[in-house]
Amino acid sequence: MKVFVSRKIPEIGYELLKNAGHEVTAWGDDRPLTQEELIQYAKQHHGLICMNGEKINSHFVNECRHLKVISLYSVGYDNIDIAAATQ
C-alpha cells in the first residue's frame, strides 16, 4: 500500500510502515499543504496520515473516495467530517 504522510512524524513511524511493506511518501516542506495539494497527493496513494491542521471535509472525501485509510497523528478528530468519511 502507498501511504502519504502530510507532515513530519517520528522516524520510528516511517520505519514501522516500511517494515510492514508500505511505500511511504512524506511532505517535506515546512509549510502546511493546502487542501487542494493534499487532495492531489492523496489521489496518488491508498492511505493518508495527516495532522490536526488538515481539513478532511466532504469535499476532500468526495475527491479521495479511493483511500482505504485516513489516520490522524494528533489528539482529537474535530477536523474530520466523520459522517462523510464513514460513507
HTML snippet that shows the backbone in 3Dmol.js (N, CA, C, O; Angstrom):
<script src="https://3Dmol.org/build/3Dmol-min.js"></script>
<div id="view" style="width:600px;height:400px;position:relative"></div>
<script>
const pdb = `
ATOM      1  N   MET A   1       0.835  -1.162   0.000  1.00  0.00           N
ATOM      2  CA  MET A   1       0.000   0.000   0.000  1.00  0.00           C
ATOM      3  C   MET A   1       0.891   1.240   0.000  1.00  0.00           C
ATOM      4  O   MET A   1       1.925   1.265   0.668  1.00  0.00           O
ATOM      5  N   LYS A   2       0.497   2.249  -0.736  1.00  0.00           N
ATOM      6  CA  LYS A   2       1.202   3.529  -0.767  1.00  0.00           C
ATOM      7  C   LYS A   2       0.547   4.456   0.252  1.00  0.00           C
ATOM      8  O   LYS A   2      -0.668   4.652   0.230  1.00  0.00           O
ATOM      9  N   VAL A   3       1.357   5.026   1.146  1.00  0.00           N
ATOM     10  CA  VAL A   3       0.861   5.881   2.217  1.00  0.00           C
ATOM     11  C   VAL A   3       1.497   7.261   2.087  1.00  0.00           C
ATOM     12  O   VAL A   3       2.707   7.384   1.892  1.00  0.00           O
ATOM     13  N   PHE A   4       0.663   8.301   2.198  1.00  0.00           N
ATOM     14  CA  PHE A   4       1.163   9.672   2.195  1.00  0.00           C
ATOM     15  C   PHE A   4       1.072  10.233   3.603  1.00  0.00           C
ATOM     16  O   PHE A   4       0.042  10.115   4.265  1.00  0.00           O
ATOM     17  N   VAL A   5       2.168  10.849   4.057  1.00  0.00           N
ATOM     18  CA  VAL A   5       2.236  11.480   5.376  1.00  0.00           C
ATOM     19  C   VAL A   5       2.316  12.989   5.149  1.00  0.00           C
ATOM     20  O   VAL A   5       3.241  13.471   4.494  1.00  0.00           O
ATOM     21  N   SER A   6       1.352  13.732   5.686  1.00  0.00           N
ATOM     22  CA  SER A   6       1.236  15.157   5.359  1.00  0.00           C
ATOM     23  C   SER A   6       2.199  16.072   6.107  1.00  0.00           C
ATOM     24  O   SER A   6       2.394  17.218   5.702  1.00  0.00           O
ATOM     25  N   ARG A   7       2.799  15.594   7.177  1.00  0.00           N
ATOM     26  CA  ARG A   7       3.808  16.368   7.919  1.00  0.00           C
ATOM     27  C   ARG A   7       4.786  15.394   8.542  1.00  0.00           C
ATOM     28  O   ARG A   7       4.556  14.185   8.541  1.00  0.00           O
ATOM     29  N   LYS A   8       5.875  15.920   9.074  1.00  0.00           N
ATOM     30  CA  LYS A   8       6.889  15.045   9.661  1.00  0.00           C
ATOM     31  C   LYS A   8       6.340  14.326  10.891  1.00  0.00           C
ATOM     32  O   LYS A   8       5.638  14.907  11.719  1.00  0.00           O
ATOM     33  N   ILE A   9       6.683  13.048  10.980  1.00  0.00           N
ATOM     34  CA  ILE A   9       6.372  12.241  12.152  1.00  0.00           C
ATOM     35  C   ILE A   9       7.692  11.643  12.638  1.00  0.00           C
ATOM     36  O   ILE A   9       8.685  11.686  11.913  1.00  0.00           O
ATOM     37  N   PRO A  10       7.721  11.091  13.841  1.00  0.00           N
ATOM     38  CA  PRO A  10       8.967  10.474  14.310  1.00  0.00           C
ATOM     39  C   PRO A  10       9.431   9.363  13.361  1.00  0.00           C
ATOM     40  O   PRO A  10       8.617   8.652  12.773  1.00  0.00           O
ATOM     41  N   GLU A  11      10.730   9.230  13.228  1.00  0.00           N
ATOM     42  CA  GLU A  11      11.344   8.268  12.304  1.00  0.00           C
ATOM     43  C   GLU A  11      10.825   6.843  12.515  1.00  0.00           C
ATOM     44  O   GLU A  11      10.686   6.083  11.557  1.00  0.00           O
ATOM     45  N   ILE A  12      10.543   6.488  13.751  1.00  0.00           N
ATOM     46  CA  ILE A  12      10.040   5.135  14.037  1.00  0.00           C
ATOM     47  C   ILE A  12       8.727   4.879  13.283  1.00  0.00           C
ATOM     48  O   ILE A  12       8.457   3.744  12.890  1.00  0.00           O
ATOM     49  N   GLY A  13       7.919   5.909  13.079  1.00  0.00           N
ATOM     50  CA  GLY A  13       6.675   5.749  12.333  1.00  0.00           C
ATOM     51  C   GLY A  13       6.915   5.342  10.895  1.00  0.00           C
ATOM     52  O   GLY A  13       6.245   4.453  10.370  1.00  0.00           O
ATOM     53  N   TYR A  14       7.881   6.002  10.254  1.00  0.00           N
ATOM     54  CA  TYR A  14       8.241   5.635   8.881  1.00  0.00           C
ATOM     55  C   TYR A  14       8.785   4.210   8.827  1.00  0.00           C
ATOM     56  O   TYR A  14       8.445   3.433   7.936  1.00  0.00           O
ATOM     57  N   GLU A  15       9.633   3.886   9.795  1.00  0.00           N
ATOM     58  CA  GLU A  15      10.233   2.550   9.830  1.00  0.00           C
ATOM     59  C   GLU A  15       9.164   1.473   9.994  1.00  0.00           C
ATOM     60  O   GLU A  15       9.209   0.445   9.317  1.00  0.00           O
ATOM     61  N   LEU A  16       8.207   1.704  10.886  1.00  0.00           N
ATOM     62  CA  LEU A  16       7.134   0.720  11.088  1.00  0.00           C
ATOM     63  C   LEU A  16       6.323   0.517   9.814  1.00  0.00           C
ATOM     64  O   LEU A  16       5.997  -0.614   9.454  1.00  0.00           O
ATOM     65  N   LEU A  17       6.001   1.599   9.143  1.00  0.00           N
ATOM     66  CA  LEU A  17       5.240   1.494   7.893  1.00  0.00           C
ATOM     67  C   LEU A  17       6.041   0.749   6.825  1.00  0.00           C
ATOM     68  O   LEU A  17       5.511  -0.142   6.162  1.00  0.00           O
ATOM     69  N   LYS A  18       7.286   1.102   6.662  1.00  0.00           N
ATOM     70  CA  LYS A  18       8.129   0.461   5.644  1.00  0.00           C
ATOM     71  C   LYS A  18       8.365  -1.009   5.962  1.00  0.00           C
ATOM     72  O   LYS A  18       8.339  -1.849   5.062  1.00  0.00           O
ATOM     73  N   ASN A  19       8.596  -1.327   7.232  1.00  0.00           N
ATOM     74  CA  ASN A  19       8.802  -2.719   7.628  1.00  0.00           C
ATOM     75  C   ASN A  19       7.547  -3.562   7.424  1.00  0.00           C
ATOM     76  O   ASN A  19       7.630  -4.781   7.275  1.00  0.00           O
ATOM     77  N   ALA A  20       6.390  -2.912   7.418  1.00  0.00           N
ATOM     78  CA  ALA A  20       5.134  -3.618   7.164  1.00  0.00           C
ATOM     79  C   ALA A  20       4.858  -3.751   5.667  1.00  0.00           C
ATOM     80  O   ALA A  20       3.827  -4.292   5.266  1.00  0.00           O
ATOM     81  N   GLY A  21       5.791  -3.253   4.838  1.00  0.00           N
ATOM     82  CA  GLY A  21       5.663  -3.410   3.397  1.00  0.00           C
ATOM     83  C   GLY A  21       5.008  -2.251   2.675  1.00  0.00           C
ATOM     84  O   GLY A  21       4.680  -2.367   1.494  1.00  0.00           O
ATOM     85  N   HIS A  22       4.812  -1.143   3.357  1.00  0.00           N
ATOM     86  CA  HIS A  22       4.167   0.015   2.730  1.00  0.00           C
ATOM     87  C   HIS A  22       5.201   0.935   2.091  1.00  0.00           C
ATOM     88  O   HIS A  22       6.320   1.077   2.585  1.00  0.00           O
ATOM     89  N   GLU A  23       4.810   1.544   1.007  1.00  0.00           N
ATOM     90  CA  GLU A  23       5.624   2.567   0.350  1.00  0.00           C
ATOM     91  C   GLU A  23       5.187   3.904   0.939  1.00  0.00           C
ATOM     92  O   GLU A  23       4.006   4.246   0.879  1.00  0.00           O
ATOM     93  N   VAL A  24       6.115   4.659   1.503  1.00  0.00           N
ATOM     94  CA  VAL A  24       5.775   5.890   2.219  1.00  0.00           C
ATOM     95  C   VAL A  24       6.330   7.103   1.491  1.00  0.00           C
ATOM     96  O   VAL A  24       7.499   7.140   1.107  1.00  0.00           O
ATOM     97  N   THR A  25       5.463   8.099   1.310  1.00  0.00           N
ATOM     98  CA  THR A  25       5.849   9.398   0.781  1.00  0.00           C
ATOM     99  C   THR A  25       5.481  10.427   1.842  1.00  0.00           C
ATOM    100  O   THR A  25       4.381  10.386   2.393  1.00  0.00           O
ATOM    101  N   ALA A  26       6.394  11.347   2.130  1.00  0.00           N
ATOM    102  CA  ALA A  26       6.137  12.357   3.150  1.00  0.00           C
ATOM    103  C   ALA A  26       6.302  13.753   2.564  1.00  0.00           C
ATOM    104  O   ALA A  26       7.192  13.998   1.750  1.00  0.00           O
ATOM    105  N   TRP A  27       5.441  14.656   2.986  1.00  0.00           N
ATOM    106  CA  TRP A  27       5.545  16.058   2.616  1.00  0.00           C
ATOM    107  C   TRP A  27       6.790  16.611   3.280  1.00  0.00           C
ATOM    108  O   TRP A  27       6.932  16.495   4.497  1.00  0.00           O
ATOM    109  N   GLY A  28       7.686  17.202   2.528  1.00  0.00           N
ATOM    110  CA  GLY A  28       8.963  17.621   3.061  1.00  0.00           C
ATOM    111  C   GLY A  28       9.092  19.099   3.349  1.00  0.00           C
ATOM    112  O   GLY A  28      10.102  19.527   3.908  1.00  0.00           O
ATOM    113  N   ASP A  29       8.111  19.885   2.989  1.00  0.00           N
ATOM    114  CA  ASP A  29       8.185  21.330   3.187  1.00  0.00           C
ATOM    115  C   ASP A  29       7.757  21.702   4.601  1.00  0.00           C
ATOM    116  O   ASP A  29       7.003  20.966   5.238  1.00  0.00           O
ATOM    117  N   ASP A  30       8.233  22.834   5.090  1.00  0.00           N
ATOM    118  CA  ASP A  30       7.850  23.299   6.423  1.00  0.00           C
ATOM    119  C   ASP A  30       6.440  23.892   6.453  1.00  0.00           C
ATOM    120  O   ASP A  30       5.795  23.905   7.501  1.00  0.00           O
ATOM    121  N   ARG A  31       5.968  24.376   5.319  1.00  0.00           N
ATOM    122  CA  ARG A  31       4.624  24.962   5.300  1.00  0.00           C
ATOM    123  C   ARG A  31       3.571  23.869   5.188  1.00  0.00           C
ATOM    124  O   ARG A  31       3.823  22.813   4.608  1.00  0.00           O
ATOM    125  N   PRO A  32       2.391  24.124   5.743  1.00  0.00           N
ATOM    126  CA  PRO A  32       1.319  23.130   5.605  1.00  0.00           C
ATOM    127  C   PRO A  32       0.831  23.052   4.158  1.00  0.00           C
ATOM    128  O   PRO A  32       0.948  24.010   3.395  1.00  0.00           O
ATOM    129  N   LEU A  33       0.298  21.921   3.810  1.00  0.00           N
ATOM    130  CA  LEU A  33      -0.317  21.735   2.492  1.00  0.00           C
ATOM    131  C   LEU A  33      -1.640  22.488   2.418  1.00  0.00           C
ATOM    132  O   LEU A  33      -2.350  22.603   3.418  1.00  0.00           O
ATOM    133  N   THR A  34      -1.970  22.997   1.242  1.00  0.00           N
ATOM    134  CA  THR A  34      -3.326  23.493   1.031  1.00  0.00           C
ATOM    135  C   THR A  34      -4.224  22.267   0.869  1.00  0.00           C
ATOM    136  O   THR A  34      -3.729  21.160   0.658  1.00  0.00           O
ATOM    137  N   GLN A  35      -5.523  22.457   0.967  1.00  0.00           N
ATOM    138  CA  GLN A  35      -6.405  21.311   0.798  1.00  0.00           C
ATOM    139  C   GLN A  35      -6.282  20.726  -0.607  1.00  0.00           C
ATOM    140  O   GLN A  35      -6.314  19.506  -0.766  1.00  0.00           O
ATOM    141  N   GLU A  36      -6.144  21.560  -1.616  1.00  0.00           N
ATOM    142  CA  GLU A  36      -6.013  21.049  -2.980  1.00  0.00           C
ATOM    143  C   GLU A  36      -4.713  20.270  -3.161  1.00  0.00           C
ATOM    144  O   GLU A  36      -4.696  19.261  -3.866  1.00  0.00           O
ATOM    145  N   GLU A  37      -3.631  20.719  -2.541  1.00  0.00           N
ATOM    146  CA  GLU A  37      -2.375  19.960  -2.599  1.00  0.00           C
ATOM    147  C   GLU A  37      -2.535  18.616  -1.899  1.00  0.00           C
ATOM    148  O   GLU A  37      -2.078  17.590  -2.402  1.00  0.00           O
ATOM    149  N   LEU A  38      -3.180  18.625  -0.742  1.00  0.00           N
ATOM    150  CA  LEU A  38      -3.414  17.381  -0.005  1.00  0.00           C
ATOM    151  C   LEU A  38      -4.237  16.413  -0.850  1.00  0.00           C
ATOM    152  O   LEU A  38      -3.949  15.216  -0.882  1.00  0.00           O
ATOM    153  N   ILE A  39      -5.241  16.915  -1.522  1.00  0.00           N
ATOM    154  CA  ILE A  39      -6.069  16.073  -2.394  1.00  0.00           C
ATOM    155  C   ILE A  39      -5.216  15.473  -3.510  1.00  0.00           C
ATOM    156  O   ILE A  39      -5.321  14.279  -3.791  1.00  0.00           O
ATOM    157  N   GLN A  40      -4.375  16.286  -4.147  1.00  0.00           N
ATOM    158  CA  GLN A  40      -3.554  15.788  -5.252  1.00  0.00           C
ATOM    159  C   GLN A  40      -2.592  14.695  -4.789  1.00  0.00           C
ATOM    160  O   GLN A  40      -2.414  13.695  -5.486  1.00  0.00           O
ATOM    161  N   TYR A  41      -1.978  14.871  -3.632  1.00  0.00           N
ATOM    162  CA  TYR A  41      -1.096  13.822  -3.106  1.00  0.00           C
ATOM    163  C   TYR A  41      -1.890  12.591  -2.703  1.00  0.00           C
ATOM    164  O   TYR A  41      -1.484  11.465  -2.992  1.00  0.00           O
ATOM    165  N   ALA A  42      -3.016  12.797  -2.040  1.00  0.00           N
ATOM    166  CA  ALA A  42      -3.834  11.666  -1.586  1.00  0.00           C
ATOM    167  C   ALA A  42      -4.330  10.837  -2.763  1.00  0.00           C
ATOM    168  O   ALA A  42      -4.468   9.620  -2.643  1.00  0.00           O
ATOM    169  N   LYS A  43      -4.597  11.473  -3.889  1.00  0.00           N
ATOM    170  CA  LYS A  43      -5.074  10.748  -5.072  1.00  0.00           C
ATOM    171  C   LYS A  43      -4.044   9.750  -5.595  1.00  0.00           C
ATOM    172  O   LYS A  43      -4.394   8.820  -6.323  1.00  0.00           O
ATOM    173  N   GLN A  44      -2.793   9.936  -5.233  1.00  0.00           N
ATOM    174  CA  GLN A  44      -1.721   9.054  -5.698  1.00  0.00           C
ATOM    175  C   GLN A  44      -1.383   7.962  -4.689  1.00  0.00           C
ATOM    176  O   GLN A  44      -0.433   7.207  -4.893  1.00  0.00           O
ATOM    177  N   HIS A  45      -2.148   7.872  -3.608  1.00  0.00           N
ATOM    178  CA  HIS A  45      -1.852   6.940  -2.521  1.00  0.00           C
ATOM    179  C   HIS A  45      -3.109   6.182  -2.087  1.00  0.00           C
ATOM    180  O   HIS A  45      -4.225   6.538  -2.465  1.00  0.00           O
ATOM    181  N   HIS A  46      -2.910   5.150  -1.301  1.00  0.00           N
ATOM    182  CA  HIS A  46      -4.024   4.345  -0.787  1.00  0.00           C
ATOM    183  C   HIS A  46      -4.388   4.709   0.643  1.00  0.00           C
ATOM    184  O   HIS A  46      -5.505   4.454   1.094  1.00  0.00           O
ATOM    185  N   GLY A  47      -3.432   5.310   1.358  1.00  0.00           N
ATOM    186  CA  GLY A  47      -3.639   5.679   2.748  1.00  0.00           C
ATOM    187  C   GLY A  47      -3.063   7.049   3.030  1.00  0.00           C
ATOM    188  O   GLY A  47      -2.148   7.508   2.346  1.00  0.00           O
ATOM    189  N   LEU A  48      -3.615   7.704   4.055  1.00  0.00           N
ATOM    190  CA  LEU A  48      -3.190   9.050   4.424  1.00  0.00           C
ATOM    191  C   LEU A  48      -2.987   9.128   5.928  1.00  0.00           C
ATOM    192  O   LEU A  48      -3.848   8.715   6.705  1.00  0.00           O
ATOM    193  N   ILE A  49      -1.844   9.660   6.329  1.00  0.00           N
ATOM    194  CA  ILE A  49      -1.614  10.024   7.723  1.00  0.00           C
ATOM    195  C   ILE A  49      -1.510  11.539   7.728  1.00  0.00           C
ATOM    196  O   ILE A  49      -0.606  12.113   7.120  1.00  0.00           O
ATOM    197  N   CYS A  50      -2.448  12.186   8.423  1.00  0.00           N
ATOM    198  CA  CYS A  50      -2.477  13.640   8.425  1.00  0.00           C
ATOM    199  C   CYS A  50      -2.464  14.174   9.849  1.00  0.00           C
ATOM    200  O   CYS A  50      -2.549  13.420  10.817  1.00  0.00           O
ATOM    201  N   MET A  51      -2.356  15.475   9.950  1.00  0.00           N
ATOM    202  CA  MET A  51      -2.291  16.148  11.241  1.00  0.00           C
ATOM    203  C   MET A  51      -3.584  16.917  11.478  1.00  0.00           C
ATOM    204  O   MET A  51      -4.461  16.981  10.617  1.00  0.00           O
ATOM    205  N   ASN A  52      -3.675  17.492  12.656  1.00  0.00           N
ATOM    206  CA  ASN A  52      -4.877  18.211  13.041  1.00  0.00           C
ATOM    207  C   ASN A  52      -5.163  19.424  12.163  1.00  0.00           C
ATOM    208  O   ASN A  52      -6.312  19.860  12.094  1.00  0.00           O
ATOM    209  N   GLY A  53      -4.161  19.983  11.493  1.00  0.00           N
ATOM    210  CA  GLY A  53      -4.361  21.177  10.683  1.00  0.00           C
ATOM    211  C   GLY A  53      -5.067  20.932   9.360  1.00  0.00           C
ATOM    212  O   GLY A  53      -5.624  21.869   8.787  1.00  0.00           O
ATOM    213  N   GLU A  54      -5.061  19.709   8.860  1.00  0.00           N
ATOM    214  CA  GLU A  54      -5.691  19.417   7.575  1.00  0.00           C
ATOM    215  C   GLU A  54      -7.186  19.178   7.759  1.00  0.00           C
ATOM    216  O   GLU A  54      -7.603  18.446   8.657  1.00  0.00           O
ATOM    217  N   LYS A  55      -7.981  19.803   6.900  1.00  0.00           N
ATOM    218  CA  LYS A  55      -9.426  19.619   6.951  1.00  0.00           C
ATOM    219  C   LYS A  55      -9.814  18.443   6.059  1.00  0.00           C
ATOM    220  O   LYS A  55      -9.622  18.474   4.844  1.00  0.00           O
ATOM    221  N   ILE A  56     -10.354  17.427   6.677  1.00  0.00           N
ATOM    222  CA  ILE A  56     -10.854  16.269   5.943  1.00  0.00           C
ATOM    223  C   ILE A  56     -12.375  16.411   5.951  1.00  0.00           C
ATOM    224  O   ILE A  56     -13.076  15.831   6.780  1.00  0.00           O
ATOM    225  N   ASN A  57     -12.853  17.207   4.994  1.00  0.00           N
ATOM    226  CA  ASN A  57     -14.282  17.506   4.914  1.00  0.00           C
ATOM    227  C   ASN A  57     -14.919  16.737   3.755  1.00  0.00           C
ATOM    228  O   ASN A  57     -14.267  15.909   3.119  1.00  0.00           O
ATOM    229  N   SER A  58     -16.186  17.016   3.490  1.00  0.00           N
ATOM    230  CA  SER A  58     -16.894  16.272   2.439  1.00  0.00           C
ATOM    231  C   SER A  58     -16.245  16.488   1.072  1.00  0.00           C
ATOM    232  O   SER A  58     -16.222  15.562   0.261  1.00  0.00           O
ATOM    233  N   HIS A  59     -15.721  17.676   0.794  1.00  0.00           N
ATOM    234  CA  HIS A  59     -15.041  17.922  -0.485  1.00  0.00           C
ATOM    235  C   HIS A  59     -13.828  16.992  -0.619  1.00  0.00           C
ATOM    236  O   HIS A  59     -13.643  16.348  -1.651  1.00  0.00           O
ATOM    237  N   PHE A  60     -13.009  16.930   0.431  1.00  0.00           N
ATOM    238  CA  PHE A  60     -11.841  16.042   0.401  1.00  0.00           C
ATOM    239  C   PHE A  60     -12.275  14.596   0.201  1.00  0.00           C
ATOM    240  O   PHE A  60     -11.733  13.899  -0.657  1.00  0.00           O
ATOM    241  N   VAL A  61     -13.239  14.144   0.978  1.00  0.00           N
ATOM    242  CA  VAL A  61     -13.682  12.746   0.907  1.00  0.00           C
ATOM    243  C   VAL A  61     -14.247  12.424  -0.473  1.00  0.00           C
ATOM    244  O   VAL A  61     -13.992  11.346  -1.011  1.00  0.00           O
ATOM    245  N   ASN A  62     -15.004  13.339  -1.041  1.00  0.00           N
ATOM    246  CA  ASN A  62     -15.557  13.101  -2.381  1.00  0.00           C
ATOM    247  C   ASN A  62     -14.456  12.991  -3.430  1.00  0.00           C
ATOM    248  O   ASN A  62     -14.579  12.212  -4.376  1.00  0.00           O
ATOM    249  N   GLU A  63     -13.394  13.752  -3.276  1.00  0.00           N
ATOM    250  CA  GLU A  63     -12.274  13.708  -4.216  1.00  0.00           C
ATOM    251  C   GLU A  63     -11.379  12.486  -4.009  1.00  0.00           C
ATOM    252  O   GLU A  63     -10.680  12.061  -4.928  1.00  0.00           O
ATOM    253  N   CYS A  64     -11.405  11.928  -2.806  1.00  0.00           N
ATOM    254  CA  CYS A  64     -10.464  10.853  -2.459  1.00  0.00           C
ATOM    255  C   CYS A  64     -11.184   9.602  -1.965  1.00  0.00           C
ATOM    256  O   CYS A  64     -10.762   8.984  -0.988  1.00  0.00           O
ATOM    257  N   ARG A  65     -12.253   9.236  -2.630  1.00  0.00           N
ATOM    258  CA  ARG A  65     -13.049   8.065  -2.231  1.00  0.00           C
ATOM    259  C   ARG A  65     -12.261   6.759  -2.287  1.00  0.00           C
ATOM    260  O   ARG A  65     -12.648   5.770  -1.665  1.00  0.00           O
ATOM    261  N   HIS A  66     -11.173   6.756  -3.021  1.00  0.00           N
ATOM    262  CA  HIS A  66     -10.366   5.543  -3.185  1.00  0.00           C
ATOM    263  C   HIS A  66      -9.541   5.206  -1.946  1.00  0.00           C
ATOM    264  O   HIS A  66      -9.076   4.075  -1.808  1.00  0.00           O
ATOM    265  N   LEU A  67      -9.351   6.176  -1.038  1.00  0.00           N
ATOM    266  CA  LEU A  67      -8.496   5.926   0.123  1.00  0.00           C
ATOM    267  C   LEU A  67      -9.030   4.779   0.970  1.00  0.00           C
ATOM    268  O   LEU A  67     -10.227   4.701   1.249  1.00  0.00           O
ATOM    269  N   LYS A  68      -8.141   3.904   1.369  1.00  0.00           N
ATOM    270  CA  LYS A  68      -8.521   2.776   2.216  1.00  0.00           C
ATOM    271  C   LYS A  68      -8.475   3.148   3.688  1.00  0.00           C
ATOM    272  O   LYS A  68      -9.187   2.568   4.508  1.00  0.00           O
ATOM    273  N   VAL A  69      -7.619   4.137   4.022  1.00  0.00           N
ATOM    274  CA  VAL A  69      -7.497   4.559   5.426  1.00  0.00           C
ATOM    275  C   VAL A  69      -7.094   6.030   5.490  1.00  0.00           C
ATOM    276  O   VAL A  69      -6.274   6.510   4.708  1.00  0.00           O
ATOM    277  N   ILE A  70      -7.702   6.726   6.450  1.00  0.00           N
ATOM    278  CA  ILE A  70      -7.305   8.083   6.808  1.00  0.00           C
ATOM    279  C   ILE A  70      -6.976   8.025   8.292  1.00  0.00           C
ATOM    280  O   ILE A  70      -7.833   7.704   9.115  1.00  0.00           O
ATOM    281  N   SER A  71      -5.737   8.336   8.624  1.00  0.00           N
ATOM    282  CA  SER A  71      -5.293   8.258  10.012  1.00  0.00           C
ATOM    283  C   SER A  71      -4.817   9.626  10.481  1.00  0.00           C
ATOM    284  O   SER A  71      -4.161  10.355   9.738  1.00  0.00           O
ATOM    285  N   LEU A  72      -5.151   9.961  11.708  1.00  0.00           N
ATOM    286  CA  LEU A  72      -4.706  11.218  12.302  1.00  0.00           C
ATOM    287  C   LEU A  72      -3.544  10.972  13.249  1.00  0.00           C
ATOM    288  O   LEU A  72      -3.585  10.066  14.082  1.00  0.00           O
ATOM    289  N   TYR A  73      -2.522  11.778  13.113  1.00  0.00           N
ATOM    290  CA  TYR A  73      -1.419  11.755  14.059  1.00  0.00           C
ATOM    291  C   TYR A  73      -1.579  13.002  14.926  1.00  0.00           C
ATOM    292  O   TYR A  73      -0.815  13.961  14.817  1.00  0.00           O
ATOM    293  N   SER A  74      -2.586  12.962  15.781  1.00  0.00           N
ATOM    294  CA  SER A  74      -2.881  14.099  16.648  1.00  0.00           C
ATOM    295  C   SER A  74      -3.907  13.673  17.692  1.00  0.00           C
ATOM    296  O   SER A  74      -4.376  12.535  17.714  1.00  0.00           O
ATOM    297  N   VAL A  75      -4.230  14.616  18.543  1.00  0.00           N
ATOM    298  CA  VAL A  75      -5.264  14.388  19.549  1.00  0.00           C
ATOM    299  C   VAL A  75      -6.568  14.971  19.014  1.00  0.00           C
ATOM    300  O   VAL A  75      -6.579  16.071  18.462  1.00  0.00           O
ATOM    301  N   GLY A  76      -7.657  14.239  19.177  1.00  0.00           N
ATOM    302  CA  GLY A  76      -8.951  14.719  18.699  1.00  0.00           C
ATOM    303  C   GLY A  76      -9.141  14.441  17.225  1.00  0.00           C
ATOM    304  O   GLY A  76      -8.218  14.020  16.529  1.00  0.00           O
ATOM    305  N   TYR A  77     -10.339  14.680  16.768  1.00  0.00           N
ATOM    306  CA  TYR A  77     -10.656  14.438  15.359  1.00  0.00           C
ATOM    307  C   TYR A  77     -11.691  15.431  14.840  1.00  0.00           C
ATOM    308  O   TYR A  77     -12.434  15.125  13.907  1.00  0.00           O
ATOM    309  N   ASP A  78     -11.742  16.621  15.443  1.00  0.00           N
ATOM    310  CA  ASP A  78     -12.737  17.607  15.047  1.00  0.00           C
ATOM    311  C   ASP A  78     -12.479  18.213  13.669  1.00  0.00           C
ATOM    312  O   ASP A  78     -13.329  18.944  13.163  1.00  0.00           O
ATOM    313  N   ASN A  79     -11.345  17.935  13.054  1.00  0.00           N
ATOM    314  CA  ASN A  79     -11.071  18.420  11.702  1.00  0.00           C
ATOM    315  C   ASN A  79     -11.521  17.415  10.635  1.00  0.00           C
ATOM    316  O   ASN A  79     -11.350  17.660   9.441  1.00  0.00           O
ATOM    317  N   ILE A  80     -12.092  16.289  11.065  1.00  0.00           N
ATOM    318  CA  ILE A  80     -12.565  15.284  10.110  1.00  0.00           C
ATOM    319  C   ILE A  80     -14.083  15.228  10.141  1.00  0.00           C
ATOM    320  O   ILE A  80     -14.696  15.121  11.204  1.00  0.00           O
ATOM    321  N   ASP A  81     -14.681  15.304   8.955  1.00  0.00           N
ATOM    322  CA  ASP A  81     -16.116  15.117   8.824  1.00  0.00           C
ATOM    323  C   ASP A  81     -16.362  13.620   8.892  1.00  0.00           C
ATOM    324  O   ASP A  81     -16.267  12.921   7.883  1.00  0.00           O
ATOM    325  N   ILE A  82     -16.677  13.133  10.081  1.00  0.00           N
ATOM    326  CA  ILE A  82     -16.821  11.697  10.321  1.00  0.00           C
ATOM    327  C   ILE A  82     -17.925  11.091   9.463  1.00  0.00           C
ATOM    328  O   ILE A  82     -17.757   9.997   8.926  1.00  0.00           O
ATOM    329  N   ALA A  83     -19.038  11.780   9.330  1.00  0.00           N
ATOM    330  CA  ALA A  83     -20.147  11.254   8.512  1.00  0.00           C
ATOM    331  C   ALA A  83     -19.707  11.048   7.063  1.00  0.00           C
ATOM    332  O   ALA A  83     -19.988  10.005   6.473  1.00  0.00           O
ATOM    333  N   ALA A  84     -19.027  12.024   6.492  1.00  0.00           N
ATOM    334  CA  ALA A  84     -18.569  11.913   5.097  1.00  0.00           C
ATOM    335  C   ALA A  84     -17.518  10.816   4.964  1.00  0.00           C
ATOM    336  O   ALA A  84     -17.538  10.048   4.002  1.00  0.00           O
ATOM    337  N   ALA A  85     -16.601  10.741   5.928  1.00  0.00           N
ATOM    338  CA  ALA A  85     -15.548   9.715   5.862  1.00  0.00           C
ATOM    339  C   ALA A  85     -16.115   8.312   6.036  1.00  0.00           C
ATOM    340  O   ALA A  85     -15.612   7.360   5.440  1.00  0.00           O
ATOM    341  N   THR A  86     -17.153   8.181   6.845  1.00  0.00           N
ATOM    342  CA  THR A  86     -17.763   6.867   7.080  1.00  0.00           C
ATOM    343  C   THR A  86     -18.451   6.348   5.829  1.00  0.00           C
ATOM    344  O   THR A  86     -18.445   5.145   5.568  1.00  0.00           O
ATOM    345  N   GLN A  87     -19.041   7.243   5.059  1.00  0.00           N
ATOM    346  CA  GLN A  87     -19.726   6.809   3.825  1.00  0.00           C
ATOM    347  C   GLN A  87     -18.716   6.211   2.881  1.00  0.00           C
ATOM    348  O   GLN A  87     -19.075   5.782   1.784  1.00  0.00           O
TER     349      GLN A  87
END
`;
const viewer = $3Dmol.createViewer("view");
viewer.addModel(pdb, "pdb");
viewer.setStyle({}, {cartoon: {color: "spectrum"}});
viewer.zoomTo();
viewer.render();
</script>
